[in-house]
Amino acid sequence: MLLYALQRTGLAILICITSMVMLFSALKLIPGDPATIMLGARASAEMKARITEELGLNDPIPVQLATFFGRILQGNLGTDMWSQRPVTQIVLDNLPYTLVLIAAGLGWAALIGIPLGCYSAIRRNSFIDKFTAVISVGTISIPSFVVAIYLILFFAIELGWLPVIGAGERGDYLDQAVHLIMPAFALGLGWVGYLSRIVRASMLEVMGENHIRTARAFGLPEYRIVKSYALRIAILPTITLLAVAIGGLLSSAVFVEAIFARPGIGKLIVDAANMRNFPVVQGGVLTTVALFALAMPISDILIAWLDPRVRATL
Amino acid sequence: MIRNGLSRRALLKSAAVASAVGLLGIKPQQVLSAEGGLLKVRMEADIQVLDPGYMIGGSETSIQYACLPRLAVPVKKGDTWDWAPSDYVEKITQDDPTHISFTLKPGLMWSGDSGEVTAEDVKFSLERMLKSDWAARYPTLERVDVTDKLSGVIILKSPFAATFLMGIASESGSLVPKVAVEKLPDQKFTTELPGQCGPYSMTEWTPKQRVVLKANPDWRGTPVAFQEVQFINIEDTKAAELAFEAGEVDVTGVLPETAARYGKGMPAGTKLTGVPGPYYTWIGLNTEHEKLKDIRVRKAIQRAIDVKSILDAAYGGVAQPAHGIVTEGVTGHRTTSKYSYNPDQARALLAEAGVSDLSLEFKTLNEAYRVTAAQVVQANLADVGIKVDIIPLDSGPFWNLGLESKGDEWKTLQMWWMRYRMSPDPSDGIQWFLKNQVGVWNWERWSDPEFEELWTKGLSETDPAKRNAIYLRMQEIMEDTGAYVWITNDPLSYAHKESVVPGFDTGGEILVEITKKA
């Protein structure tokens, strides 16, 4: 089990390194002089020289890459080229907002989606099952930013019930929670459909297995069969899906954070890219890649820990 | 920075407010966006550098105006920007073309332990600009002589008419406390002001969320209308418009298409205010390119492009056509052109030049409104028999197109869409078209001896009427080259509550210290 965990973590580190080499190369392949791109039109020669010097753009690319990784190993993601703040600090300031948003979005999606999937499986071909199927496909196909805009138009502009912008007052958790309602709803809505479909399919498969038939033969109540025998196995594919969802939600979070003007890692990367603030882009992307790369081995390890059949194969 | 944490009191307060909202049926937006002493202004980008020597612009400018002293301020005199002494000085006068004397008011105190604002601070602040990223704002500044604690003389190497509007009265004229700045690494600062002295004090910066300014209780100048100002960071303009309609910000810039929509009907209790912006947009033609060498071809293109259609399609009809580069409210602003949309005349000029089957490449930054404008140009020129291929480019390759130092693209460059930004002095906008800018920013690649001569005269001319005539003539020369199709001085539109009367600086940024209640 330990060796398995180490293998999966090593793979995650390799993914991070590969991604960063690709990102670093992509930034260097952008046509034009990086300092001119960052500073825009009519930048003075002095300003360009200063930026070039500060970012080490005159060094050969392998040297720049080595410097970049050397700094990362020391926990230093570089310095924001404008505000001169450490990128590590900027990322750490923004990361919690995104994690909370993803947790809230995924959390409510799981709370609704998993029971809905179970119910649909148990009451297969019922009206509720068919209705859920239609709603699921509908919610999956609506992009989160469209949901966000309609939520704002209805709940903020029309009804005036919920706040539109920001993440709420610091230290005021109630205010922060109120500010989280619409963004989390917009982010999680599509995942309600995904989760309910996956759980339904998985449950249908498990409910047909011998141990469920045996449990029924012993006269166990249906709710107990579902909760204690079927769902425990049917939930396993959902754990993998949730890990994959982290990647998808990180991308969707960019739009949601932009529309609701919430701080967060996605918005940080987009804003930095707009400003051509490459050190912040690199630091932000590395963090998101690391999050995603770590979520996968964690889900694999969790499944191995929960499922003795998987554990037996290690 | 604010510490994170929840006190018992904050929790109880929140619960009480939530209960009141629920029981009384009050809409949260009414609680969250209080009027009276609080003004909420959307800021497009988070602050990065408040140091006047290394700033980026935008809301940083607004904060500098509100929290840092300066010797003079820009004021509108009639339709044109001029300068006036600020609240911080007893007097400031231009004694002769190269000497400006000033005396600060006594008792103006910096926050922290930097003491009183003195002439030494003025000397330090202005002279450090000469070594900064914004040195171009003071092209002829030599030094500042301190005559006593509060008085001094600013000495110029040669006369420069825009010393006030581009330098002393602009954001680049913000004063900083010498004692505090000298203690900083590299003697620079970014997001934390080393000392403040102004109508407002910056009390909070929550990165990527907001900047809070509170009225300075020790301020003895013109009183401010709002006790607290919050700059709310909303990068996306559409999101800012939604936040405005939900009542969460009091003032926001809006997109041209939204301004057009608001023009037909504003949300209740709100108003739209248009402000001349600092931008000038034109279509450039390379006078050295084989296909465009003949001035009759260039003049045909000037007359074949329907600027009004471009403004309707790309700017929602809210922008006015330009007749030069100098923006409205600035000396030298031009109100008529010598050419107008006339496809028949364009066809005649092309026939006279013996040109048929002409095809051109039109390069533009890859932004939706610019591509829309390019499509209108494509249709207009097709109407007179010129085929246009639109080539949208990212900013990297685009900004290198005309630079000789960046390759050979300038040799094949034919026609492009361009927008520059200028300070409220014509010299700032016109300097890029001089002979020494050919191959740098004069992508049209022409020069003219009269233009060069007028340039030198314009810098030192102090008579407003004569200066006006100089810059009008310079733009006429530019137009006569046939290398420019004037498009617009892109207007800025702000939506705001009817209860707020926003004040603006010369570049169209909101100045909260002169923003009033209706």
Interface residues (C-beta under 8 A of the other chain):
Chain A: I30 P31 G32 D33 T36 I37 G40 A41 R42 S44 E46 M47 R50 D80 W82 S83 Q84 R85 I90 D93 N94 I149 I152 L153 A156 I157 L159 G160 W161 L162 P163 V164 I165 G166 A167 R170 G171 D172 Y173 L174 D175 V178 A258 I259 F260 A261 P263 K267 L268 V270 D271 N274 M275
Chain B: I2 R3 N4 G5 L6 S7 A10 L11 S14 A15 A18 K27 P28 Q29 Q30 L32 A45 D46 I47 Q48 V49 I56 D133 A135 A136 T190 T191 T206 P207 K208 Q209 R210 I232 N233 I234 E235 D236 K238 A239 A240 L242 A243 E245 A246 G247 E248 V249 D394 S395 G396 P397 W399 N400 K406 Y420 W432 W441
